[in-house]
């Protein structure tokens, strides 16, 4: 048989990437629609507050770099989401469940989906259930990319993504979830997995304030 003459195949065959037909093979996995940055699924104002579910099954290997001092998720077999059309000055929380993610951005000089992405100016932290989140204030005409890919810590294929508008909340002296330093290049940067030092300094500050009264 040749490709296209499927009527003469009496058993299960699969079409490989090189167009050969082989018996007892595995069917080619179709990449997700948002497999590459230029096909990123867009989240705009209308989708804020809606949980998006997806999978990285079949995703191809990505090649990108950034100016971030740490990579919560390095380039891998991931998928892309884009936060676009959200007016400047909005306070957003981006939460990734079951799988970690990176929040990246670009500018008018670099254009959309450059090979070198910028680290978004955001705070990164982790919820008690291990969900990773970023908190940011959007820039006028800003474009933000959420890159989701499996890691050794979270080697799964299914994920949830939630981008929601939040209000400014003054942190307590000992919050349940400690937010790290900003993830952008303008200040100290740390991974979302090592935020205990922040609690120590907050307790010291509280003690100084209490005993000085």
Helices and strands as residue ranges (DSSP letters): G 6-8, E 13-15, E 21-23, G 37-39, E 41-43, G 45-47, E 51-55, E 65-66, E 78-83, E 91-97, E 101-105, E 116-119, E 122-126, E 132-137, E 144-149, E 158-165, H 196-211
